[in-house]
Amino acid sequence: MSNSEVDQITRETLEKGGILAKLYFDMQSEKQDDLQPIMADLINNRLLKIKGVVYCYGSIDEPIKIDSVYTTNAEVTALFIGIGPMITVIFNFVPAGIEIIKPERELRLKINELQSLMLEMSQISLDYSKYILEKVMTKEDYAKVMEHMRNREDIGRKLLEKKDEK
């Protein structure tokens, strides 16, 4: 893709509510040779597979040794179709820093976008909670918590149906 094509895609995406951001990642390993391929995979494959990531590119620093581990950093520029995909990336890949490049002043959300965003964040939280519960609790305690979650899901579904009836 030429620079003019990237500029055009960026401009069009931003006009529709997109976000251009720099994400800063860091990684450590006892093996120096592991770091750059893993970081390159993050940038070139994993981030791009997230729905709503239009493009991303970045630079990876040479690993340096600190005490007994090697560390490296990456600066990634990413274009998102909106705040939802950006939050998904942040929750899933936990960057060390985030810098919003554009829009420069404000970001407007429609109510349905905000609702969708809140549901996405709730689902991510639920997924992490479930993972933690599965790894820490006894099977019996886990079964009780899952029953409570199913009940909560039923209540949420009924509330949404009630809202749709209005």
Beta strands, then each sheet from edge to edge (+ up, - down):
strand 1: 19-29
strand 2: 53-60
strand 3: 64-66
strand 4: 69-80
strand 5: 97-102
sheet 1: 2+ 4- 1+ 5-
sheet 2: 2+ 4- 3+
end
